Amino acid sequence: MPEEFLHGVEVVEIDSGPRPIRTVKSSVIGLVGTAPEAKDDVFPYDTPVLLAGSLKKAKELGETGTLPAALQGIFDQIGAMVVVIRVNDKPPVAPETTDNENTALSAIIGKAGEPNTGIYALLDAKSTVHVEPRILIAPEFSHIKAAADTLIIAAERLGGVAIIDGPNTTGEEAVNYRKAFGKRYAYLVDPWVKVWNS
């Protein structure tokens, strides 16, 4: 005969192991950039990879390109959830015959289709990493209108906002630049953000 009789439901709370992370849907960041030194198995090209405030995994990107500095800046502020899209900015032919800046820009913009590449790869995040980014950024490229336009298209489809850089010149030019977009899915940052580096 049992010594103790339990009436109802018994709850066992386990304090060990990983804890579930709860986040506001609108706070997930979608980051598109370059990282030539990244490990291909951890950060494959044009594939959403989720970083939940993990600096350890972010270190796998190496130290060059736009992604490492952008993630460092984000994680210095807050331990956010970031969907990272690493693009292949290496020229497909000999570097002497290709404009590297245009190659990187083309890779950042990417193409819609099967498979989605570049910025359009953010649209695959929900099916791949089970979160949908709502704050879309492409540091060092979003001041270029073609990249900004593509970020806005993705933001519209995801119901988010594209953070784009302005011309970083005068206030009047910034206002005129913003008028060129005419969409509520764009948030213009001008002048560019400066961070003290001691």
C-alpha beads as a LAMMPS data file, in Angstrom:
LAMMPS data file: protein, C-alpha beads

198 atoms
197 bonds

1 atom types
1 bond types

-500.0 500.0 xlo xhi
-500.0 500.0 ylo yhi
-500.0 500.0 zlo zhi

Masses

1 110.0

Atoms # bond

1 1 1 0.000 0.000 0.000
2 1 1 1.433 3.415 -0.894
3 1 1 2.373 5.626 2.031
4 1 1 1.323 8.785 0.226
5 1 1 -1.714 9.438 -1.943
6 1 1 -1.549 12.386 -4.354
7 1 1 -4.726 14.146 -5.368
8 1 1 -4.466 15.891 -8.775
9 1 1 -1.512 16.729 -10.980
10 1 1 2.068 16.507 -9.767
11 1 1 4.482 19.083 -11.230
12 1 1 8.184 18.317 -11.352
13 1 1 10.348 21.372 -12.023
14 1 1 13.743 20.718 -13.558
15 1 1 16.292 23.485 -12.998
16 1 1 19.116 22.070 -15.116
17 1 1 19.632 22.181 -18.874
18 1 1 19.034 24.914 -21.427
19 1 1 16.294 27.399 -20.744
20 1 1 13.744 28.378 -23.359
21 1 1 14.280 31.822 -24.813
22 1 1 11.282 34.077 -25.164
23 1 1 11.493 37.074 -27.380
24 1 1 9.159 39.646 -28.829
25 1 1 8.435 38.806 -32.464
26 1 1 9.328 42.315 -33.577
27 1 1 12.769 42.257 -31.950
28 1 1 14.449 39.605 -34.120
29 1 1 17.173 41.176 -36.270
30 1 1 17.913 40.036 -39.826
31 1 1 21.559 40.771 -40.671
32 1 1 23.045 40.347 -44.158
33 1 1 26.759 40.766 -44.715
34 1 1 30.172 39.395 -45.567
35 1 1 32.618 37.271 -43.574
36 1 1 35.393 35.812 -45.752
37 1 1 37.051 34.001 -42.809
38 1 1 33.865 32.304 -41.545
39 1 1 33.626 28.542 -41.219
40 1 1 31.487 27.299 -44.096
41 1 1 29.923 24.485 -42.075
42 1 1 28.718 26.894 -39.342
43 1 1 27.777 29.819 -41.612
44 1 1 26.993 28.462 -45.102
45 1 1 26.419 31.015 -47.849
46 1 1 22.899 32.429 -48.304
47 1 1 21.475 30.316 -45.482
48 1 1 19.741 31.713 -42.380
49 1 1 21.684 30.965 -39.182
50 1 1 20.189 31.896 -35.807
51 1 1 22.360 33.472 -33.123
52 1 1 20.569 33.843 -29.801
53 1 1 23.014 36.237 -28.144
54 1 1 25.895 33.780 -28.602
55 1 1 29.261 35.508 -28.926
56 1 1 30.929 32.095 -28.998
57 1 1 29.157 31.113 -32.213
58 1 1 29.635 34.636 -33.623
59 1 1 33.420 34.210 -33.290
60 1 1 33.172 31.485 -35.966
61 1 1 32.714 34.349 -38.476
62 1 1 36.351 35.394 -38.131
63 1 1 37.428 39.027 -37.952
64 1 1 37.039 40.406 -41.482
65 1 1 33.992 41.452 -43.459
66 1 1 30.903 43.304 -42.264
67 1 1 29.266 40.616 -40.105
68 1 1 31.755 40.353 -37.184
69 1 1 31.726 44.093 -36.428
70 1 1 27.943 44.323 -36.831
71 1 1 27.328 41.419 -34.447
72 1 1 29.802 42.839 -31.935
73 1 1 27.897 46.132 -32.037
74 1 1 24.546 44.394 -31.549
75 1 1 25.749 42.168 -28.710
76 1 1 27.472 45.122 -26.993
77 1 1 24.011 46.673 -26.655
78 1 1 21.806 43.665 -25.948
79 1 1 21.780 39.884 -26.292
80 1 1 19.375 39.884 -29.230
81 1 1 18.236 37.095 -31.498
82 1 1 19.880 37.629 -34.877
83 1 1 19.244 35.770 -38.121
84 1 1 22.547 35.968 -40.000
85 1 1 22.859 35.646 -43.769
86 1 1 26.470 35.333 -44.926
87 1 1 27.002 36.065 -48.603
88 1 1 29.826 35.048 -50.908
89 1 1 31.552 38.293 -51.827
90 1 1 34.431 36.587 -53.620
91 1 1 34.602 37.330 -57.337
92 1 1 33.656 34.375 -59.548
93 1 1 36.647 35.100 -61.819
94 1 1 40.156 36.475 -61.358
95 1 1 40.150 39.530 -59.042
96 1 1 42.006 41.653 -61.625
97 1 1 39.026 41.528 -63.983
98 1 1 36.203 42.000 -61.473
99 1 1 35.100 44.979 -59.414
100 1 1 35.062 43.528 -55.871
101 1 1 32.708 46.210 -54.529
102 1 1 30.088 45.433 -57.191
103 1 1 30.514 41.694 -56.591
104 1 1 29.867 42.178 -52.870
105 1 1 26.869 44.446 -53.552
106 1 1 25.373 41.915 -55.980
107 1 1 25.834 39.171 -53.387
108 1 1 24.197 41.314 -50.671
109 1 1 21.186 42.125 -52.872
110 1 1 20.878 38.522 -54.044
111 1 1 18.008 37.051 -56.046
112 1 1 14.496 35.888 -55.297
113 1 1 13.741 32.359 -56.403
114 1 1 14.765 28.827 -55.664
115 1 1 16.974 29.223 -53.755
116 1 1 16.692 32.747 -52.360
117 1 1 20.065 34.450 -51.998
118 1 1 21.392 37.573 -50.290
119 1 1 18.739 39.746 -48.651
120 1 1 16.014 37.526 -50.111
121 1 1 17.364 34.598 -48.030
122 1 1 15.862 36.354 -44.983
123 1 1 12.473 35.269 -46.351
124 1 1 13.500 31.639 -45.688
125 1 1 14.268 32.228 -41.999
126 1 1 10.930 31.049 -40.624
127 1 1 11.132 27.690 -42.385
128 1 1 14.825 27.258 -41.558
129 1 1 15.402 28.640 -38.042
130 1 1 11.750 29.032 -36.943
131 1 1 11.847 32.790 -36.342
132 1 1 11.062 35.670 -38.673
133 1 1 13.332 38.709 -38.581
134 1 1 11.530 42.058 -38.356
135 1 1 14.462 44.491 -38.150
136 1 1 16.484 44.141 -41.359
137 1 1 20.004 45.526 -41.765
138 1 1 22.914 45.275 -44.193
139 1 1 25.726 47.345 -42.637
140 1 1 28.082 49.132 -45.042
141 1 1 25.720 48.418 -47.946
142 1 1 22.341 49.889 -46.961
143 1 1 23.370 53.413 -48.010
144 1 1 23.398 52.174 -51.612
145 1 1 19.914 52.629 -53.073
146 1 1 19.742 49.210 -54.757
147 1 1 20.497 47.425 -51.464
148 1 1 18.125 49.720 -49.555
149 1 1 15.312 49.020 -52.038
150 1 1 15.820 45.267 -51.645
151 1 1 15.822 45.542 -47.840
152 1 1 12.511 47.409 -48.058
153 1 1 10.999 44.723 -50.320
154 1 1 12.003 42.043 -47.797
155 1 1 10.710 44.164 -44.890
156 1 1 7.333 44.513 -46.623
157 1 1 7.061 40.754 -47.111
158 1 1 8.093 40.031 -43.513
159 1 1 6.015 42.806 -41.950
160 1 1 9.135 44.423 -40.530
161 1 1 11.279 47.488 -41.051
162 1 1 14.484 48.071 -43.021
163 1 1 17.095 50.182 -41.248
164 1 1 18.894 52.041 -44.021
165 1 1 21.766 54.493 -43.939
166 1 1 21.349 57.951 -45.409
167 1 1 23.837 59.839 -47.581
168 1 1 25.784 61.062 -44.502
169 1 1 26.197 64.538 -45.985
170 1 1 23.683 67.316 -45.236
171 1 1 20.284 67.311 -43.585
172 1 1 18.613 68.484 -46.796
173 1 1 20.109 65.611 -48.794
174 1 1 18.992 63.155 -46.105
175 1 1 15.400 64.440 -46.341
176 1 1 15.458 64.183 -50.149
177 1 1 16.962 60.685 -49.958
178 1 1 14.194 59.556 -47.587
179 1 1 11.523 60.906 -49.947
180 1 1 12.923 58.655 -52.682
181 1 1 11.659 55.602 -50.796
182 1 1 8.135 56.681 -49.884
183 1 1 7.521 53.498 -47.902
184 1 1 6.663 53.050 -44.264
185 1 1 8.911 49.989 -44.127
186 1 1 12.106 52.087 -44.166
187 1 1 13.811 53.782 -41.215
188 1 1 16.576 56.146 -42.287
189 1 1 19.637 56.698 -40.083
190 1 1 21.499 59.894 -40.966
191 1 1 24.138 60.958 -40.090
192 1 1 25.720 57.556 -39.710
193 1 1 26.156 56.158 -36.236
194 1 1 29.564 56.732 -34.685
195 1 1 30.900 54.521 -31.925
196 1 1 33.761 55.479 -29.634
197 1 1 36.528 52.905 -29.883
198 1 1 39.083 53.276 -27.108

Bonds

1 1 1 2
2 1 2 3
3 1 3 4
4 1 4 5
5 1 5 6
6 1 6 7
7 1 7 8
8 1 8 9
9 1 9 10
10 1 10 11
11 1 11 12
12 1 12 13
13 1 13 14
14 1 14 15
15 1 15 16
16 1 16 17
17 1 17 18
18 1 18 19
19 1 19 20
20 1 20 21
21 1 21 22
22 1 22 23
23 1 23 24
24 1 24 25
25 1 25 26
26 1 26 27
27 1 27 28
28 1 28 29
29 1 29 30
30 1 30 31
31 1 31 32
32 1 32 33
33 1 33 34
34 1 34 35
35 1 35 36
36 1 36 37
37 1 37 38
38 1 38 39
39 1 39 40
40 1 40 41
41 1 41 42
42 1 42 43
43 1 43 44
44 1 44 45
45 1 45 46
46 1 46 47
47 1 47 48
48 1 48 49
49 1 49 50
50 1 50 51
51 1 51 52
52 1 52 53
53 1 53 54
54 1 54 55
55 1 55 56
56 1 56 57
57 1 57 58
58 1 58 59
59 1 59 60
60 1 60 61
61 1 61 62
62 1 62 63
63 1 63 64
64 1 64 65
65 1 65 66
66 1 66 67
67 1 67 68
68 1 68 69
69 1 69 70
70 1 70 71
71 1 71 72
72 1 72 73
73 1 73 74
74 1 74 75
75 1 75 76
76 1 76 77
77 1 77 78
78 1 78 79
79 1 79 80
80 1 80 81
81 1 81 82
82 1 82 83
83 1 83 84
84 1 84 85
85 1 85 86
86 1 86 87
87 1 87 88
88 1 88 89
89 1 89 90
90 1 90 91
91 1 91 92
92 1 92 93
93 1 93 94
94 1 94 95
95 1 95 96
96 1 96 97
97 1 97 98
98 1 98 99
99 1 99 100
100 1 100 101
101 1 101 102
102 1 102 103
103 1 103 104
104 1 104 105
105 1 105 106
106 1 106 107
107 1 107 108
108 1 108 109
109 1 109 110
110 1 110 111
111 1 111 112
112 1 112 113
113 1 113 114
114 1 114 115
115 1 115 116
116 1 116 117
117 1 117 118
118 1 118 119
119 1 119 120
120 1 120 121
121 1 121 122
122 1 122 123
123 1 123 124
124 1 124 125
125 1 125 126
126 1 126 127
127 1 127 128
128 1 128 129
129 1 129 130
130 1 130 131
131 1 131 132
132 1 132 133
133 1 133 134
134 1 134 135
135 1 135 136
136 1 136 137
137 1 137 138
138 1 138 139
139 1 139 140
140 1 140 141
141 1 141 142
142 1 142 143
143 1 143 144
144 1 144 145
145 1 145 146
146 1 146 147
147 1 147 148
148 1 148 149
149 1 149 150
150 1 150 151
151 1 151 152
152 1 152 153
153 1 153 154
154 1 154 155
155 1 155 156
156 1 156 157
157 1 157 158
158 1 158 159
159 1 159 160
160 1 160 161
161 1 161 162
162 1 162 163
163 1 163 164
164 1 164 165
165 1 165 166
166 1 166 167
167 1 167 168
168 1 168 169
169 1 169 170
170 1 170 171
171 1 171 172
172 1 172 173
173 1 173 174
174 1 174 175
175 1 175 176
176 1 176 177
177 1 177 178
178 1 178 179
179 1 179 180
180 1 180 181
181 1 181 182
182 1 182 183
183 1 183 184
184 1 184 185
185 1 185 186
186 1 186 187
187 1 187 188
188 1 188 189
189 1 189 190
190 1 190 191
191 1 191 192
192 1 192 193
193 1 193 194
194 1 194 195
195 1 195 196
196 1 196 197
197 1 197 198
